[in-house]
Amino acid sequence: MNAPVTVSILGLGEMGRALAAALLGAGHTVTVWNRTPGRAERLIEDGAIEAPSAGVAIDASELVVVCLFDHDSVHETLDPIVDRLHGRVLVNLTTTSPEQARELGLWARAGGIAALDGGIMAVPSMIGGPGSEILYSGDQSSFERYRNVLDRWGTSSYLGADPGLASLYDIALLSGMYVMFAGYMQGAALVATAGVSATAFAERSAAWLSAMTGELAGYGRVIDGGDYTVAGQQSLDFSDLSKMLEAADEAGVGAVPLAMVQSLIERQRGVGLGAEGFARIFESVRHTVG
Amino acid sequence: MNAPVTVSILGLGEMGRALAAALLGAGHTVTVWNRTPGRAERLIEDGAIEAPSAGVAIDASELVVVCLFDHDSVHETLDPIVDRLHGRVLVNLTTTSPEQARELGLWARAGGIAALDGGIMAVPSMIGGPGSEILYSGDQSSFERYRNVLDRWGTSSYLGADPGLASLYDIALLSGMYVMFAGYMQGAALVATAGVSATAFAERSAAWLSAMTGELAGYGRVIDGGDYTVAGQQSLDFSDLSKMLEAADEAGVGAVPLAMVQSLIERQRGVGLGAEGFARIFESVRHTVG
């Protein structure tokens, strides 16, 4: 058991409330504030203190967590009271872009505020439970100092001093997830043409795709090595998806996700690199601003 | 230990050789044939019998496995000797489309041949080892009768009587895999802009994407239920990826995979269905022939 700390949570949307509730459960002194009142009732019952203003909330605690609507809301809320943050630790869990997180990092440094930016890899109902992870970047000593507090929300991972890293990883991981979901939909649409349920296909897909994540480390090594001709790879020519696209067409089903991959493959084959490894589609992805 | 059977393997490409080797290791009587000779030497050392023609190979065995270049090669090889297959069991492991598998199923039925069509979810080096799976469809009694033989190659799954099912599942699962790989590349390209290695991102992605496959069952239930308004879903409006696309643009990195998902989302939002659940992108996928 670690010593309780004073924490203020600014922003009581669904996520802010979940963050506050998890800290109350751990015995910390939690002060909460929301621009529009009425969101704190349940938290107050559980021991939270409601502050009448963001400034009062900041004064109450050594650790200030903001979880607001967007980057602009963060500045609107904090700019008028930046002096009161001086010497405290700010953890920004508002969803922002990497560039916005970097901008806030510079703003915090100018104000003498130690700051962390976080990317929450969970939905509110997962906070404090298994599978919840929050990525952090920015001031490492603040991360280490308050790690036991942060760990109440889920697994805490520190990625580096660049304040944009957490947001960048967040976007990168979510991108992979959404694209994977589209891949499942592509498969489900194909098997549906033979009357196979999406549920039955989901079970098989989950096992298959999980197993296939084992290939990612190999792609990573090839990409980092920078040589797409190393032995043991499946070539782009061999990865030609045109027969699969024809099968989708024959089945009368759309193939936007699959055609997307084929376009990445074709871009490399089109410049004569078809004998190189599949990992080369990394170059197709990064060099075309889509 | 089950009784050894007589098995002939037609086609000694890398996969055919792996299939034959696995059966030799299990004590079966294995006859092999390849259009161009010289591929069987290692197998003969391990106890295989090389047949001088496809017809002789068929005569030698109760179970005939074909693993040839493509669907046309199967007909070129088997059509002239279809009578000799009568009463035997044919397992076609040649990569074909669902429609081609169905055509071969009708051809086999007309010739009095019990037939299975298989989709190999493994590379040759995996055959007979952990992680290898082969999907089958077609004649169920043949599958059950020879299951112990088939199981030497990996996990054997029977999907149904429609001979096209194994190929369809194969294409569907591979589609999901290739699209997932493109999603990883998208993420790796994003984090690379902050100097993060593709290898480091692969490790985090593998864990994250594996965990997120847990969401597929829920999507399957919504799709099968046919009501994309059921409670507890993330809406398409909430899934708007435009901020992620802006972040990619700001980072100067391409976003073809992510933009593909956004196009599926936008198609539904564009017709006023943005309040419905994310699973609705299934309709975007299947209703546009890409």
Interface residues (C-beta under 8 A of the other chain):
Chain A: T95 S97 P98 E99 M121 V123 G131 G160 D162 G164 L165 S167 L168 Y169 I171 A172 L173 L174 S175 G176 M177 Y178 V179 M180 F181 A182 G183 Y184 M185 Q186 G187 A188 A189 L190 V191 A192 T193 A194 V196 S197 A198 T199 A200 F201 A202 E203 R204 S205 A206 A207 W208 L209 S210 A211 M212 T213 G214 E215 L216 A217 Y219 G220 R221 I223 D224 S239 L241 K243 M244 L245 E246 A247 A248 D249 E250 A251 G252 V253 G254 A255 V256 P257 L258 A259 M260 V261 S263 L264 F278 I281 F282 S284 V285 R286 H287 T288 V289 G290
Chain B: T95 S97 P98 E99 M121 G131 G160 D162 G164 L165 S167 L168 Y169 I171 A172 L173 L174 S175 G176 M177 Y178 V179 M180 F181 A182 G183 Y184 M185 Q186 G187 A188 A189 L190 V191 A192 T193 A194 V196 S197 A198 T199 A200 F201 A202 E203 R204 S205 A206 A207 W208 L209 S210 A211 M212 T213 G214 E215 L216 A217 Y219 G220 R221 I223 D224 Q234 S239 L241 K243 M244 L245 E246 A247 A248 D249 E250 A251 G252 V253 G254 A255 V256 P257 L258 A259 M260 V261 S263 L264 F278 I281 F282 S284 V285 R286 H287 T288 V289 G290
